[in-house]
Amino acid sequence: MITNEFGKSPDDKLNWPNCIIMSLLHVGAIAGLFFFSWKLFAITVFLYWFTTGLGISMGYHRLHTHRSYKVPKALDYFFAVCGALTLEGGPITWVAVHRIHHQLSDHPGDPHSPREGGWWSHAGWILTGRTLHNNTNVMAKYAPDLAKRRFYVWLNNYHWLPSIALGVLLVAIGGLPLLMWGGFVRIVFGLHATWFVNSATHMWGQRRFATRDDSRNNWWVALITFGEGWHNNHHAHPSSARHGLAWYEFDPSWLQIKLLKYLGIAKSVQVAKTTSKLIEREAA
């Protein structure tokens, strides 16, 4: 049973560990801008796809949270490690928070609803509030399927280790400039891009489906999150691996899942049973 223990509370105080970490990440990202080069930018874009694209969009969200498709265990775990490289938390925590969001979306208990304020939904819920999100045992109640696997439990407890390993590798390959861009700039941009799904897509955009929440389709959020911005479509059809349901709704993650299906790697791919014409009629 989901309670409102994760929603905004008058008793919420600053979560100092999270505030310090986020501050240091942002300082590092700003400093990294002074090291700009097109080579660093290209490497960062690749790493962003590798971590936020494969790890968050295809992994944590569409695979681990909603199980909208299946892949071999090795690839499943690989996507989870990619997700951990974003510093958005471990797989159990991320999945638990998102499942709670779907059950209580824009209602009391939603971890990050704009009805509690735009800033709260974007980053306030991370910087303030209780530390339950960091407790694997608590979050496991909301993601019992993941908690049954030792690998997910280990990764959730030590989700920061892959980022440290990558950081060491980046320094070894390209020194401080590559660490600044491939690490700090990438992570900060990815955090805000993902947070915009929590905030912007519940405030700005078009509503195609009459869902019980305020979810909206937002093209620019979709553009920077590999298709996650088609959020109203997603809330109407949460188990669908395809979020961009019309031909003009660019959804890179769906295209990659479709490729995996074509290659025989992705199985049991779920897609919303609706056509472009039907969608347009419902929007009219």
C-alpha positions in Angstrom: 0.0 0.0 0.0 1.5 3.3 -1.0 1.2 6.1 1.6 2.0 9.8 1.4 5.3 9.4 3.2 7.1 10.5 0.1 5.1 13.6 -0.6 5.9 17.2 0.5 5.7 17.8 4.2 5.8 20.9 6.4 8.5 19.1 8.4 10.8 18.7 5.5 14.3 20.1 6.1 17.4 20.4 3.9 19.0 17.1 3.0 22.6 18.4 3.5 24.4 15.4 2.0 22.4 15.8 -1.2 22.7 19.6 -1.2 26.5 19.4 -0.9 26.8 16.7 -3.6 24.6 18.6 -6.0 26.4 21.9 -5.3 29.8 20.3 -6.1 28.4 18.8 -9.3 27.1 22.1 -10.5 30.4 23.9 -9.6 32.3 21.3 -11.5 30.0 21.6 -14.5 30.3 25.4 -14.6 34.1 25.1 -14.4 34.0 22.5 -17.2 32.6 25.1 -19.6 36.0 26.8 -19.5 37.6 23.7 -21.0 35.3 23.5 -24.0 36.4 21.8 -27.2 34.4 20.1 -29.9 36.2 16.8 -29.2 35.2 17.0 -25.5 31.6 17.9 -26.6 31.4 14.9 -28.9 32.6 12.5 -26.2 30.2 14.0 -23.7 27.3 13.5 -26.1 28.2 9.9 -26.6 28.5 9.3 -22.9 25.1 11.1 -22.4 23.5 8.7 -24.8 25.3 5.8 -23.1 24.2 6.7 -19.6 20.9 8.7 -19.8 19.7 7.2 -23.1 20.5 3.6 -22.4 20.6 3.7 -18.6 17.6 5.9 -17.7 15.3 5.9 -20.7 15.7 2.4 -22.0 16.9 0.9 -18.7 15.6 2.3 -15.4 12.4 3.6 -16.9 11.1 1.4 -19.8 12.8 -1.8 -18.8 13.2 -2.0 -15.0 10.2 0.1 -13.9 7.5 -0.8 -16.4 8.9 -4.0 -17.9 7.7 -2.9 -21.3 10.1 -5.3 -22.9 12.6 -8.1 -22.0 16.3 -8.5 -22.8 18.9 -11.1 -21.7 20.0 -10.8 -18.1 23.5 -9.5 -19.1 22.0 -6.7 -21.1 19.4 -6.0 -18.3 22.3 -5.6 -15.8 24.3 -3.5 -18.3 21.5 -1.0 -18.7 21.3 -0.8 -14.9 25.0 0.0 -14.6 24.5 2.7 -17.3 21.7 4.1 -15.2 23.8 4.3 -12.1 26.4 6.3 -14.0 23.9 9.2 -14.0 24.1 9.6 -10.2 20.3 9.5 -10.1 20.4 6.7 -7.5 20.4 2.9 -7.7 17.9 0.9 -9.7 15.7 -0.1 -6.7 15.4 3.5 -5.5 14.8 4.9 -9.0 12.2 2.3 -9.9 10.4 2.6 -6.5 10.1 6.4 -6.7 8.8 6.2 -10.2 6.2 3.5 -9.4 5.0 5.6 -6.5 4.8 8.6 -8.9 2.5 6.6 -11.2 0.2 5.4 -8.5 -0.2 8.8 -6.9 0.6 11.1 -9.8 -0.2 14.7 -8.9 -2.1 13.6 -5.8 -1.0 13.5 -2.1 2.0 11.2 -1.8 3.5 11.9 -5.2 7.2 12.3 -4.6 7.5 15.2 -7.1 4.3 16.9 -8.2 4.3 20.5 -9.5 1.1 20.9 -7.5 3.5 21.3 -4.6 5.5 23.9 -6.6 7.5 23.8 -9.8 10.8 24.0 -8.0 9.8 21.2 -5.6 8.9 18.9 -8.6 12.2 19.8 -10.4 14.8 19.5 -7.6 13.3 20.5 -4.3 12.2 16.9 -3.5 15.9 15.9 -3.8 17.4 18.8 -1.9 14.8 18.7 0.9 12.6 16.1 2.5 13.3 12.8 4.2 16.1 10.5 3.3 13.9 7.5 2.7 15.1 7.5 -1.0 18.6 6.5 0.2 17.3 3.5 2.2 17.4 0.3 0.1 15.3 -1.7 2.6 12.5 0.9 2.6 12.5 1.4 -1.2 12.6 -2.4 -1.8 9.0 -2.6 -0.6 8.0 -0.7 -3.8 10.3 -2.7 -6.1 10.2 -6.2 -4.8 11.0 -7.7 -8.2 14.3 -6.0 -8.3 15.0 -6.5 -4.6 15.0 -10.3 -5.2 18.2 -10.1 -7.2 21.5 -9.6 -5.3 23.0 -7.6 -8.2 20.3 -4.9 -8.0 20.6 -4.7 -4.2 24.4 -4.4 -4.4 24.2 -1.8 -7.2 21.5 0.2 -5.2 23.8 0.3 -2.1 26.9 1.2 -4.1 25.4 3.1 -7.1 28.2 5.7 -6.9 31.0 3.2 -7.5 30.5 3.0 -11.3 30.7 6.8 -11.5 34.0 6.8 -9.5 35.4 4.1 -11.8 34.4 6.1 -14.9 35.8 9.3 -13.4 39.2 7.6 -12.9 39.1 6.3 -16.5 38.3 9.7 -17.9 41.2 11.3 -16.0 43.5 8.6 -17.2 42.4 9.1 -20.8 41.9 12.8 -21.1 42.9 14.4 -17.8 40.9 17.1 -16.0 39.1 18.5 -19.1 37.6 15.1 -20.0 36.6 14.6 -16.4 34.9 18.0 -16.3 32.9 17.3 -19.5 32.4 13.6 -19.5 31.7 13.6 -15.8 30.4 16.9 -14.3 28.8 18.5 -17.4 27.2 15.3 -18.5 25.8 14.4 -15.1 24.4 17.9 -14.4 22.7 18.2 -17.8 21.3 14.6 -17.4 19.9 15.4 -13.9 18.1 18.5 -15.1 16.9 16.8 -18.3 15.4 14.0 -16.2 14.0 16.4 -13.6 12.3 18.3 -16.4 10.2 15.1 -17.0 9.0 15.5 -13.4 8.4 19.2 -13.6 8.0 20.6 -17.1 5.9 17.7 -18.5 3.4 18.2 -15.7 3.1 21.9 -16.4 3.6 22.7 -20.0 2.6 21.0 -23.2 -0.4 19.3 -24.8 -2.7 16.7 -23.3 -3.8 14.1 -25.8 -5.4 11.7 -23.2 -7.6 12.6 -20.3 -5.4 11.0 -17.6 -6.1 11.5 -13.8 -3.0 13.6 -13.5 -1.5 16.7 -15.1 0.9 14.9 -17.5 1.6 16.6 -20.8 3.5 15.9 -24.0 6.4 18.3 -24.3 8.5 18.2 -27.4 11.6 19.9 -26.1 11.8 17.6 -23.1 11.4 14.7 -25.4 14.3 16.0 -27.5 16.8 16.0 -24.6 15.6 12.8 -22.9 15.4 10.3 -25.8 11.6 10.5 -26.0 10.7 10.7 -22.4 8.9 14.0 -22.9 5.9 12.4 -24.5 4.7 12.1 -20.9 0.9 12.2 -21.3 1.2 9.4 -23.8 3.2 7.5 -21.2 0.8 8.0 -18.3 -2.1 6.9 -20.5 -0.1 3.8 -21.6 2.5 3.2 -18.9 3.5 -0.3 -20.0 4.1 0.7 -23.6 7.7 0.6 -24.8 6.8 3.3 -27.3 6.1 6.8 -25.9 6.0 8.8 -29.1 2.7 7.4 -30.5 2.4 9.6 -33.6 4.8 9.7 -36.5 5.9 13.2 -35.7 6.7 12.4 -32.0 10.4 11.6 -32.2 11.2 8.7 -29.7 14.9 7.5 -30.1 14.6 5.0 -27.3 11.7 3.3 -29.0 13.7 3.2 -32.3 16.5 1.4 -30.4 14.1 -1.0 -28.7 12.6 -1.7 -32.1 16.1 -2.4 -33.5 16.8 -4.8 -30.6 13.5 -6.5 -31.3 14.4 -6.8 -35.0 17.8 -8.4 -34.0 15.9 -10.9 -31.8 17.4 -9.4 -28.6 14.3 -7.7 -27.2 11.3 -9.9 -26.5 7.8 -9.4 -25.2 7.8 -5.8 -26.4 4.6 -4.0 -25.4 3.2 -1.2 -27.5 0.1 0.9 -27.0 -2.6 -0.5 -29.3 -3.6 2.8 -30.9 -3.1 4.3 -34.3 -2.2 7.9 -35.4 -5.8 8.4 -36.6 -7.3 7.2 -33.4 -4.9 9.5 -31.4 -5.9 12.5 -33.5 -9.6 11.7 -32.9 -9.1 11.5 -29.2 -7.3 14.8 -29.2 -10.0 16.6 -31.1 
